[in-house]
Amino acid sequence: MFAVARTWLSISVELVSGRGEDFWPRPGRVFAAARSHTFAALAEAIDEGFARWDRGHLHQFWLGEGDGRRVGHPDPDDDFDDDMLDGSHQTLARLAAGERFAYEFDFGDSWLHLCTVDAQRIDPLETLGIVSDKPLPYWGWGTLPDQYGRAWHGDDGESRPPRNPKGADLPALGPWQWLRRRPRRSDNGPADNAEPGGLEG
């Protein structure tokens, strides 16, 4: 496998706030992106990397100091969007090493992200193992908040969380077969149901 030149950008994206809450420590993801990729493609990658499943919301980038332009999906019926550049036509080539810019997803809940272009370029084959046709995350940290603040399926914001079944709801197949047979260890001695010479979990 031959090496590709270190021409790709490494962009760190940290989630600063959303739904009226500030996050600290800030969860983050680091993306590999070609300078030929569009801002629209980067927005999609960020939303995937931050586990957003409802993508039916507007987004925009606020570019760094000295530029001040916004890049996103202009609404022809909104006068405020007159100066917004179309993200599907603007490439990441306009970003400079070390530049910081912001990404906002869902103008109602306003998920705000701080984006930072690393000073050093990267080789996608070294970093990702492939040359992708879209930006991809390759590093990350932190707990991602649910897009709508839901903690479980059916969370309506008022009900109490369901009781933890401690694995009793899992089917007896695949990885859970061992879980169901795993010996229970008592506080002072060997596993309660351990057989002589058998494995103890």
C-alpha positions as CSV (number, residue, x, y, z in Angstrom):
1,M,0.0,0.0,0.0
2,F,1.5,3.3,-1.0
3,A,1.4,6.4,1.1
4,V,-0.8,9.4,0.3
5,A,0.6,12.9,0.9
6,R,-0.2,14.5,4.2
7,T,-2.8,16.8,2.6
8,W,-5.9,16.1,4.7
9,L,-7.2,18.3,7.5
10,S,-7.6,17.1,11.1
11,I,-10.5,18.9,12.7
12,S,-11.3,18.7,16.4
13,V,-14.9,19.3,17.2
14,E,-16.0,19.9,20.8
15,L,-19.7,20.1,21.9
16,V,-19.9,23.3,23.9
17,S,-23.7,23.6,24.6
18,G,-27.1,22.4,23.6
19,R,-30.7,22.5,24.8
20,G,-29.8,25.3,27.2
21,E,-27.0,23.3,28.9
22,D,-23.3,23.9,28.9
23,F,-21.1,20.8,28.8
24,W,-17.9,20.4,30.8
25,P,-15.7,18.5,30.2
26,R,-16.8,18.9,26.6
27,P,-17.4,15.7,24.6
28,G,-15.5,15.7,21.4
29,R,-14.6,14.0,18.1
30,V,-11.7,14.4,15.7
31,F,-12.4,14.2,12.0
32,A,-10.2,13.6,9.0
33,A,-11.3,15.6,6.0
34,A,-10.0,16.4,2.6
35,R,-9.8,20.0,1.6
36,S,-12.0,19.1,-1.4
37,H,-14.8,17.9,0.9
38,T,-17.7,20.4,1.4
39,F,-19.0,22.0,4.5
40,A,-22.3,20.1,4.0
41,A,-20.3,16.8,4.1
42,L,-18.6,18.0,7.3
43,A,-21.9,18.9,8.9
44,E,-23.3,15.4,8.1
45,A,-20.1,13.8,9.6
46,I,-20.4,15.8,12.8
47,D,-24.1,14.9,13.2
48,E,-23.2,11.3,12.7
49,G,-20.2,11.5,15.0
50,F,-22.4,13.1,17.8
51,A,-25.2,10.4,17.4
52,R,-27.9,12.6,16.0
53,W,-30.7,10.5,14.6
54,D,-33.2,13.3,13.7
55,R,-31.5,15.3,10.9
56,G,-34.5,17.3,9.9
57,H,-33.0,20.6,11.3
58,L,-31.1,23.5,9.9
59,H,-27.4,24.0,10.5
60,Q,-24.7,26.6,9.9
61,F,-21.0,27.1,10.3
62,W,-19.7,30.4,11.7
63,L,-16.3,30.9,10.1
64,G,-13.2,32.1,12.0
65,E,-11.8,35.5,12.9
66,G,-11.1,37.6,9.8
67,D,-13.8,35.9,7.8
68,G,-17.0,36.1,9.7
69,R,-19.1,34.5,7.0
70,R,-21.7,31.8,7.6
71,V,-21.9,28.6,5.6
72,G,-25.0,26.4,5.6
73,H,-28.2,25.7,3.7
74,P,-29.6,29.1,2.8
75,D,-33.4,29.6,3.0
76,P,-34.6,31.7,0.0
77,D,-37.5,33.0,2.1
78,D,-35.3,34.2,5.0
79,D,-33.7,37.6,4.6
80,F,-31.2,36.7,7.3
81,D,-29.8,34.0,5.0
82,D,-28.9,36.5,2.2
83,D,-25.2,36.5,3.2
84,M,-25.0,32.7,3.9
85,L,-22.8,30.7,1.6
86,D,-24.2,27.4,0.3
87,G,-22.4,24.6,2.2
88,S,-22.9,22.1,-0.6
89,H,-20.7,24.3,-2.9
90,Q,-18.1,25.6,-0.4
91,T,-15.1,23.3,0.2
92,L,-12.9,23.0,3.3
93,A,-10.0,24.4,1.3
94,R,-11.0,27.9,2.7
95,L,-9.9,26.7,6.2
96,A,-6.4,27.6,7.4
97,A,-4.2,25.6,9.8
98,G,-5.0,26.5,13.4
99,E,-8.3,28.2,12.4
100,R,-11.2,28.0,14.9
101,F,-14.8,28.2,13.7
102,A,-18.2,27.2,15.1
103,Y,-20.9,24.7,14.0
104,E,-24.5,25.1,15.0
105,F,-27.1,22.3,14.6
106,D,-30.9,22.8,15.1
107,F,-31.4,26.5,15.7
108,G,-34.1,25.8,18.2
109,D,-32.1,23.6,20.6
110,S,-28.9,25.3,19.3
111,W,-26.2,22.5,19.6
112,L,-23.0,24.6,19.4
113,H,-19.6,23.2,18.6
114,L,-16.1,24.6,18.7
115,C,-14.2,23.4,15.7
116,T,-10.4,23.7,15.5
117,V,-8.2,22.8,12.4
118,D,-5.0,21.1,13.6
119,A,-1.7,22.8,12.6
120,Q,-0.5,19.6,11.0
121,R,-2.0,17.9,8.0
122,I,-2.6,14.1,8.0
123,D,-2.3,11.2,5.6
124,P,-5.8,9.5,5.4
125,L,-4.2,6.1,4.8
126,E,-2.1,6.4,7.9
127,T,-5.0,7.8,10.0
128,L,-8.1,6.1,8.6
129,G,-6.7,3.1,6.7
130,I,-8.7,4.3,3.6
131,V,-9.2,7.3,1.4
132,S,-12.8,8.2,2.1
133,D,-15.1,10.2,-0.1
134,K,-16.5,12.0,3.0
135,P,-15.1,13.3,6.3
136,L,-14.8,10.6,9.0
137,P,-14.2,10.6,12.8
138,Y,-11.1,8.8,13.9
139,W,-10.8,9.8,17.6
140,G,-13.2,10.8,20.3
141,W,-14.0,11.2,24.0
142,G,-16.9,12.0,26.4
143,T,-20.5,11.0,26.9
144,L,-22.8,12.2,24.2
145,P,-26.1,13.7,25.3
146,D,-29.3,12.4,23.6
147,Q,-30.6,14.8,21.0
148,Y,-33.9,15.3,22.9
149,G,-32.7,14.5,26.4
150,R,-34.3,11.1,26.5
151,A,-32.7,8.5,28.8
152,W,-34.7,5.4,27.7
153,H,-37.1,4.3,25.0
154,G,-40.4,6.0,25.7
155,D,-39.0,8.6,28.0
156,D,-41.7,11.4,28.1
157,G,-39.9,13.6,30.6
158,E,-42.3,12.8,33.4
159,S,-42.3,9.0,33.9
160,R,-39.9,7.2,36.2
161,P,-37.2,5.2,34.5
162,P,-37.9,1.5,34.1
163,R,-36.5,-1.0,36.7
164,N,-33.2,-2.5,35.8
165,P,-33.8,-6.2,34.9
166,K,-30.1,-7.0,35.4
167,G,-29.9,-9.0,32.2
168,A,-33.1,-11.1,32.8
169,D,-34.6,-9.6,29.6
170,L,-31.8,-10.7,27.4
171,P,-32.4,-13.7,25.1
172,A,-30.5,-16.9,25.6
173,L,-28.4,-16.6,22.5
174,G,-24.9,-15.4,21.4
175,P,-23.0,-13.5,24.0
176,W,-25.7,-13.7,26.6
177,Q,-25.6,-17.5,26.9
178,W,-22.5,-17.1,29.0
179,L,-23.9,-14.2,30.9
180,R,-26.9,-16.4,32.0
181,R,-24.6,-19.3,33.0
182,R,-22.0,-17.1,34.7
183,P,-21.5,-18.2,38.3
184,R,-22.5,-15.8,41.0
185,R,-19.7,-15.0,43.4
186,S,-20.5,-14.7,47.1
187,D,-18.9,-12.1,49.3
188,N,-16.6,-14.5,51.2
189,G,-16.0,-17.6,49.1
190,P,-16.1,-19.1,45.6
191,A,-18.9,-18.7,43.2
192,D,-22.2,-19.8,44.7
193,N,-22.9,-22.2,41.8
194,A,-19.4,-23.0,40.8
195,E,-18.7,-26.6,39.8
196,P,-15.4,-28.3,40.9
197,G,-12.9,-27.7,38.2
198,G,-15.3,-25.4,36.3
199,L,-14.7,-21.9,35.1
200,E,-15.6,-19.0,37.4
201,G,-16.6,-15.7,35.7
